[in-house]
């Protein structure tokens, strides 16, 4: 589901959240940074940005626990 969140980011922003940098930097940024979907696309509804944030939460316990939960959250958009 984490990867689904970043696929969603790419679909909406047209680029990955960590497009620049070396491979090592990108791996580090995935561990330490939380990209903002609204920084890349200010027109994205707040609810969709919240779904993205939950999909890409650093702690797996904070993410949706099943694909069905994520699909239900995304269905409104």
Secondary structure, DSSP 4 states (H G I P E B T S, - for coil): -HHHHHHHHHHHHSS-TT-SS-HHHHHHHHHH----HHHH-TTS-HHHHHHHHHHT-SSGGGS-SSHHHHHHHHHT-
